[in-house]
Amino acid sequence: MPTPSFYLVVLGVSFVAGVIGSLLGLGGGIIIVPVLTLMLGVDIHHAIGASVISVIATSSGAAITFLRDKITNLRLGMFLNLATTIGALSGAFLMSYVQPHLLYIIFGLLLGYSGIAMYQKRNMELPEGVQEHPLASRFRLSGSYYDKSLGRQVHYKVAGVVAGWFVMLVAGILSGLLGIGSGAFKVLGMDMFMKLPMKVSTATSNFMIGVTASASAGVYYARGDIDPVIAAPVALGVLLGAVAGTRLLGNMRSTTLRKLFIPILLFIAAQMTLKGWSA
Amino acid sequence: MVGITVDSRSDPLSRNAEWWTAQSLRVGVTISGVLVALGFLLILWVPEISILGFLDPRDIINAGLLTLIGASIFRVAAASLAFLVEGDRAHAAIGAAVFLILVLSLLLGRVE
């Protein structure tokens, strides 16, 4: 039976993971898994199970507000979720034919390169000169939201629909193959290829990661990897953190969000590359 | 320059789908949060308690976590239904396809 201080640490760390996850469209696994395993000595399987719960809690807690405020683009999220779910299913079947360590290295380097590319446009508040893709027009994917930090309604167009869909397919395949949430790839795909405002990219990624993680959570449950004693404080902390994060995002500039995202992206890139290298 | 499109706040189709999806999540997350918090508090203070003779705090937490997972999957179905009701067949079909793939993934037991 864990001690009260164990629960306090888990609640605190999960709160932070929820804030960061809801702001940046990530699952929070990069924070929760190392803390649970390295600091608190939790079994890796239970830590990953708790991490899956944290992805769902972040996504669900944040989506309520982001959907209401139209920061999440629901049509686009559904459209791209088709790619990620097909990819995730395909990736799971490809698992026995692919060398995972090579993928870790390739995609780790790719993420690192994307982080550098993103750094070059760190001061860009909103995408400029975007030409709407014909498919975006056909499927009514473009949209608008009220930006509290700018004090005005922001209308945006969606570009690069085919490229973005392909990136989501690859992100889904990676999820299936490597067991990662791939929220960073989703945000990058929407930011770099589809030219969406950063807030829309992170909020829509947030919506999407929860959908895919829900399917895998059933599997983790069946395996007994989700220990309720550990998952409970994680779920509660993350839910509270996600709600706090949604309040922060509304008042935050996209440039600030991008500057927060870049170091975390580079950290994930380094982590993936090292994992592939050491394997 | 930011492109000008139709304001989605004035688009009742979009508002309804988003509203229904958010509401389905809100209900699920609230029920889940209450159950997980209740189970967690019981584990902290009275871990050996048994409710109705067979429910222990871990079962209550499990019920809460399963509600959270279910609500997360159901948001896709809710959005798809909302699109269908509003006559947006393309997005209703996309949502239905995503939902079916999710269910298939659960059945096959091998996603992510």
Interface residues (C-beta under 8 A of the other chain):
Chain A: M1 P4 Y7 V52 I53 I56 A57 S59 S60 G61 A63 I64 L67 R68 K70 T72 L74 R75 M78 F79 N81 L82 T85 I86 A88 L89 A92 F93 M95 L126 P127 E128 G129 V130 E132 F139 R140 S142 G143 S144 Y145 Y146 Q153 V154 H155 Y156 K157 S175 G176 G179 I180 G181 G210 V211 T212 A213 S214 A215 S216 A217 G218 V219 Y221 A222 I226 P228 V229 A231 A232 P233 A235 L236 L239
Chain B: M1 V2 G3 I4 T5 D7 S8 R9 S14 A17 E18 W19 T21 A22 L25 R26 G28 V29 S32 G33 V36 A37 G39 F40 I43 L44 P47 R58 I61 N62 G64 L65 L66 L68 I69 A71 S72 I73 R75 V76 A79 S80 D88 A90 H91 I94 G95 A97 V98 I101 L102 L104 S105 L106 L108 G109 R110 V111 E112
